[in-house]
Amino acid sequence: MRRARSSFICGHLAAGTPVGVLLSITGIAEAGSLARYARHVPGISFSEGALRERWRAERAR
């Protein structure tokens, strides 16, 4: 089950799903918590700070 959840989250990160939406559908509270998944997605910054900044930028739109 854990691997399916990880694949689901990595797939959404790769597809560019907004961080806020991804947090809502997964039940994860902090954008920085996605870093453990983001490091497995090519082309996406996996630092906690970068994910938080992406979330702030999406909310500002």
Rosetta blueprint (number, residue, H / E / L):
1 M L
2 R H
3 R H
4 A H
5 R H
6 S H
7 S H
8 F H
9 I H
10 C H
11 G H
12 H H
13 L H
14 A H
15 A H
16 G L
17 T L
18 P L
19 V H
20 G H
21 V H
22 L H
23 L H
24 S H
25 I H
26 T H
27 G L
28 I L
29 A L
30 E L
31 A H
32 G H
33 S H
34 L H
35 A H
36 R H
37 Y H
38 A H
39 R L
40 H L
41 V L
42 P L
43 G L
44 I L
45 S L
46 F L
47 S L
48 E H
49 G H
50 A H
51 L H
52 R H
53 E H
54 R H
55 W H
56 R H
57 A H
58 E H
59 R H
60 A H
61 R L
